[in-house]
Amino acid sequence: MTCQETEGKVELNTTEKVAITAGRYLGKFRTMLKLTKKADYALMAMKHLADHAREGTGSASAKDVADSFGIPPEALAKILQRLAKAGLLQSQHGINGGYRLARAAHTISAFEVIQAIDGPLFITSCVTVRGECDQSDRCNIREPLRKVNESIEAVLKRIKISHMREEPETAETITAKASELVTIV
């Protein structure tokens, strides 16, 4: 089973659901995988700018975006500059200036945004390019962790800025998601 888009929603396969579930629900017991505050702000800003584009209002200033979400303006300005440098945003100077998406929201992934802000996504040091640690010779979980890392990356690549919207969750859906288990072979 693979990820599919249905009515603007992304359908995930079982491994991808586990990766998201692990990040979302195990966080109650122990911080496992967490986006940085800068990445959170970047995703919020990108969604805001996508909404502006959809409504036909064009660009928005860093101050407008910061004020909309209570984000420190100096921090957001640096984040928006990084996103522009990565080619995800265009900046316009002048009286009607501000930032706007460089591409359509359905072509920009959450992975691209996170990578532009935080760099490569690795859940453990052994999944990095060098892939070495003190336990490399004895490690028995390297391959399963690599698979989890790849699943998380795949999910983030499939989630587009246009897909991001708040959907209320009930206690039943949270419990059902938290109880899903998958064995990585």
Secondary structure, 3 states (H helix, E strand, C coil): CCCEEECCEEECCHHHHHHHHHHHHHHHCCCCCCCCHHHHHHHHHHHHHHHHHHHCCCCECHHHHHHHHCCCHHHHHHHHHHHHHCCCEEEECCCCCEEEECCCHHHCEHHHHHHHHHCCCCCCHHHCCCCCCCCCCCCCCHHHHHHHHHHHHHHHHHCEHHHCCCCCCCHHHHHHHHCCCCCCC
